[in-house]
Amino acid sequence: MSRYGIDLMYPHTHHETNQPILDVAGLAVRYNGMNALESITFHLHEGERIAVVGPNGAGKSTLFKVVAGVLQPSSGEVKIYGSRPNKHVCIGYIPQRAQVDWKFPVSVADAVMMGRSAKLGPFNWPHKKDWEFVHHALETVEMSDLATRQIGQLSGGQQQRMFIARALAQEAELMLMDEPLTGLDMPAQEGILNLLDRLKEEKVTVMVATHDLEQAASHFDRIMLLNHRIVAFGVPQSVMQTNNLMKAYGGRLRSTDDGSMLAVDDRCDDGEHDHNH
């Protein structure tokens, strides 16, 4: 059985179950002689929820693209259950909403079906089982009634739910979400965070890039504080120390009236977004 309650129709790439779901060692990425990432080493366990925080341009998006297998590192390696990412279809990569053409004439259900593409192979049409995965994924994110709607007619929160449904239809076991809460109102953010709670129950491992330090501390198992290098990585109370935050954010860190720390980032989005890899 699938972890989503549907009989598996296609085999996964072989998993070494004694290996971490994600193992990153000595990772470095360079753009035009500059280090976007340097000496990145960490590993994740099945079912963890990880928040990746750091200033704009710190390399969060680059890290996600390397883990997803869409960008090759300059050095180091990434392994998913002991194998390289490009051998796996169990990684669900959810980009920033601004990177998507929402005018594309496709329905929600068809967009979610795109998550099955790697399982279908070339020139194969979806089978009944594939549509079962799609409908089950839409039920999970509570969007069954929007299946026929054009994707450009969705709200920001609904767009994120559709992305999650696509990853579920893909049978993703590792989900990479690049700033999914940015631009959403508080009810939509809470809805996505509640959905992440349900994914944890399904043992889906989730990495979320976010700028909200308070949400990172209150909703995630561990926090990775990133600024080209890993400044700190661990449980929230050990990472969210003033000295760690100052190392990562420097002068872009401000103290609020209640004594908590707020990251002030007035620069544009991560510099790595400008690179087409």
Protein Blocks (a to p, Z undefined) as FASTA:
>chain_A
ZZkopacfbdcddddfkbcfbdcehiacdeehiafbghiacdddehiacddeddehilmm
mmmmmmnopaccfbdcddeehiafklpckbccdddfklpcfkbccdfklmmmmmmmmmno
ghiacdfklmmmmmmmmmmnopmlmmmpcfklpcfklmmmmmmmmmmmnopabdcdehkl
gopafklmmmmmmmmmmmmmnopacddddfblklmmmmcfbdcddehiafbgcdfklmmp
fklmmmmnmmmbccdfkopacdddfbdcdfklmpcZZ
